[in-house]
Amino acid sequence: MTANPLMDETLLTVGQVAEELGVTVRTLHHYDEIGLVVPSERSHAGYRLYTEEDLRRLQHVVVYRRLGFPLEEIGQLLTGGADVVAHLRRQRAAVTDRLAELTGLVSAIDRALEAEMNDYQITREEQKELFGDTFDERYAQEAEERWGGTDAWAQSQRRAKSYSKEQWQQIKDEGAATNARFVELLEAGTPADSEAAMDAAEEARQHICRWFYDCPRQMHAGIAEMYVADPRFTKTYEDVHEGLARYVRDAVVANAARG
């Protein structure tokens, strides 16, 4: 009897792959339909099964997608003959560039706007009273040195300078309410790519758009990567609830991918 080589290879169902890579089953079906990642095997019942090679290809797709590459371009990259090492090097370079670009911008958005408000409608003492330990004038100095010339910085500074103490309190309360919703979902075991978690992520994005600057979904996803990449931002979320930084990041990334 001839041995079946697939008997020694791990085959994963659509659901297992979705859970392992943090994508939705609907996304996997879409990749299959457009020929981007097609499961190589089928079960006796006709269900799709992913081989290890399929999984490696899908991992590259997920990384490129999170970096903002269009699906058509991802398909071209994967069929261009590059090996795994070449793909990983390209992805690492893209991630490094993105992190370098966003680090200062996130500082300006998430930290510096509570500080260094020379013409603001609230005093430094009131800022410290509202934001406690998260208020640190050094963040503002660092952010302005690196990102003072960006459109996002200019827009956020222009808006923030007009806010009263009551408006800053509203900003703080809305942010805390969104975080509380994330914690509720996390404690309930709700997946980060569920509709409820993605809706919470969308509310977080709209909060930025309402109060500070225009924030498209892909930009929001890039910012969210800093929640797990920068220890300062990670601590902000982990002080609220253990595991919250990664959960929020995953929900924001999923929300960006859905439209």
C-alpha positions in Angstrom: 0.0 0.0 0.0 1.4 3.4 -0.9 1.6 5.9 2.0 -0.2 9.2 1.7 2.3 12.0 2.3 -0.5 14.2 3.7 -0.9 11.8 6.6 2.3 13.3 8.1 1.2 16.9 7.5 -1.0 19.0 9.7 -4.2 20.1 7.9 -6.2 22.9 9.4 -9.9 23.9 8.9 -11.0 27.4 8.0 -12.1 28.0 11.6 -8.8 26.8 13.0 -6.8 29.0 10.7 -9.1 32.0 11.4 -8.5 31.6 15.2 -4.7 31.1 14.8 -4.1 34.1 12.6 -6.8 36.4 14.0 -8.8 36.9 10.8 -12.4 36.2 10.1 -13.8 33.2 8.3 -15.4 35.6 5.9 -12.0 37.0 5.1 -10.6 33.6 4.4 -13.5 32.7 2.1 -12.9 36.0 0.2 -9.2 35.2 -0.2 -10.2 31.8 -1.5 -12.8 33.3 -4.0 -10.3 35.7 -5.5 -7.5 33.1 -5.7 -5.2 34.8 -3.2 -5.0 32.0 -0.7 -6.8 28.8 -1.9 -6.8 25.8 0.5 -5.0 23.0 -1.2 -6.9 20.1 0.3 -10.5 19.0 1.1 -11.8 16.7 3.8 -13.9 13.7 2.9 -17.0 15.9 3.6 -15.7 18.5 1.1 -14.6 21.1 3.7 -11.6 23.3 2.9 -8.3 22.3 4.6 -5.1 24.4 4.7 -1.7 22.8 4.4 1.4 24.2 6.1 2.4 25.8 2.8 -1.1 27.5 2.5 -0.7 28.7 6.1 2.7 30.3 5.3 1.3 32.1 2.3 -1.7 33.3 4.4 0.7 34.6 7.1 2.4 36.8 4.5 -1.0 38.0 3.2 -2.0 39.0 6.8 1.2 40.9 7.4 1.1 42.7 4.1 -2.6 43.6 4.6 -2.0 45.0 8.1 0.8 47.2 6.5 -1.9 48.6 4.2 -1.0 46.8 0.9 -4.0 46.4 -1.5 -5.0 42.8 -2.1 -4.1 43.0 -5.8 -0.6 44.2 -4.9 -0.2 41.5 -2.3 -1.1 38.9 -5.0 1.6 40.3 -7.2 4.2 40.3 -4.4 3.5 36.6 -3.6 3.7 35.5 -7.3 6.8 37.4 -7.9 9.1 34.5 -7.1 10.4 35.9 -3.8 11.3 33.3 -1.1 10.2 33.4 2.5 13.3 35.2 3.7 12.8 37.9 1.1 9.2 38.4 2.1 10.1 38.6 5.8 12.9 41.1 5.1 10.5 43.2 3.1 7.8 43.1 5.8 10.3 43.9 8.5 11.6 46.9 6.6 8.0 48.1 6.1 7.1 47.7 9.7 10.2 49.5 10.9 9.5 52.4 8.6 5.9 52.6 9.8 6.8 52.4 13.5 9.4 55.2 13.0 6.8 57.3 11.3 4.1 56.8 13.8 6.0 56.9 17.1 6.1 60.7 17.3 2.7 61.2 15.8 1.1 58.9 18.4 3.0 60.8 21.1 1.4 64.0 19.8 -2.0 62.5 19.7 -2.2 60.4 22.8 0.1 62.2 25.2 1.2 65.7 24.1 -2.2 67.1 23.6 -2.8 67.1 27.3 0.4 69.1 27.8 2.1 72.3 26.7 -1.0 74.3 26.0 0.3 77.9 26.1 -2.9 79.4 24.6 -5.3 76.7 25.9 -8.5 77.5 27.8 -7.4 75.5 30.8 -4.3 75.9 33.0 -1.5 73.4 33.6 -2.8 72.7 37.1 -6.2 71.9 35.7 -4.6 69.6 33.1 -2.8 67.7 35.8 -6.0 67.5 37.8 -7.9 66.0 34.9 -5.2 63.6 33.6 -3.2 62.7 36.6 0.0 60.7 35.9 -0.6 60.7 32.2 0.1 64.4 32.0 3.8 64.9 31.3 5.1 68.0 29.6 8.1 66.1 28.2 5.8 64.2 25.8 4.7 67.5 24.3 8.3 68.7 23.9 9.3 65.4 22.3 6.4 65.3 19.9 6.7 68.9 18.8 10.4 68.5 18.1 9.7 65.5 15.8 6.2 66.2 14.4 5.5 69.9 14.8 5.3 70.3 11.0 2.7 67.6 10.3 -0.9 68.3 9.3 -2.2 66.1 12.1 -0.2 68.0 14.7 -1.4 71.4 13.4 -5.0 70.2 13.3 -5.0 68.7 16.7 -3.2 71.8 18.2 -5.7 74.1 16.6 -8.7 72.2 17.9 -7.4 71.5 21.4 -6.4 75.1 22.1 -10.1 76.0 21.9 -11.4 73.5 24.4 -12.6 74.5 27.9 -12.0 72.5 31.0 -15.5 71.1 30.7 -14.8 69.9 27.1 -11.5 68.2 28.2 -13.5 66.5 30.9 -16.0 65.3 28.3 -13.0 64.0 26.2 -11.7 62.1 29.1 -15.1 60.7 30.0 -15.8 59.5 26.5 -12.4 57.8 26.3 -12.9 56.1 29.6 -16.3 54.9 28.5 -14.8 53.3 25.3 -12.1 51.7 27.4 -14.7 50.3 29.8 -16.6 48.8 26.8 -13.4 47.1 25.7 -12.8 45.7 29.2 -16.4 44.4 29.3 -15.9 42.6 26.0 -12.4 41.3 27.0 -13.7 39.9 30.2 -16.6 38.3 28.5 -14.2 36.5 26.1 -15.6 38.3 23.1 -13.2 37.9 20.1 -11.4 41.1 19.1 -12.6 40.7 15.5 -16.3 40.4 16.6 -18.8 43.0 15.5 -19.1 44.3 19.1 -15.3 44.8 19.5 -15.0 46.3 16.0 -17.8 48.7 16.9 -16.0 49.8 20.0 -12.8 50.3 17.9 -14.8 52.4 15.5 -16.1 54.5 18.4 -12.5 55.0 19.5 -11.6 56.2 16.0 -14.6 58.5 15.8 -13.5 60.0 19.2 -10.2 61.0 17.6 -11.9 62.4 14.6 -14.4 64.4 16.7 -11.9 66.0 19.0 -8.5 66.0 17.4 -7.8 65.2 13.8 -9.1 63.3 10.8 -8.1 59.7 11.3 -8.9 57.1 8.5 -9.2 53.5 9.5 -5.8 52.4 8.2 -4.1 55.3 10.0 -6.0 54.2 13.2 -4.7 50.7 12.7 -1.1 52.0 12.4 -1.5 54.0 15.5 -2.9 51.0 17.4 0.3 49.0 16.6 2.0 51.4 19.0 -0.2 50.2 21.8 1.8 47.0 21.9 5.1 48.3 20.4 5.7 51.2 22.8 5.9 50.3 26.5 4.6 53.7 27.5 1.3 53.2 25.6 1.1 49.5 26.6 1.3 50.5 30.2 -1.5 53.0 29.8 -3.9 50.2 28.7 -2.5 47.5 30.9 -3.1 49.8 34.0 -6.7 49.7 33.0 -6.9 45.9 32.5 -4.3 43.2 31.8 -4.3 42.2 28.1 -6.2 45.4 27.1 -3.4 46.8 24.9 -3.3 43.8 22.6 -7.1 43.4 22.6 -7.7 47.0 21.5 -4.9 46.8 18.9 -6.5 43.6 17.4 -10.0 45.2 17.4 -8.8 48.3 15.7 -6.9 46.3 13.0 -10.0 44.1 12.5 -12.2 47.3 12.2 -9.8 48.7 9.6 -10.0 45.5 7.6 -13.7 45.4 7.4 -14.1 48.5 5.2 
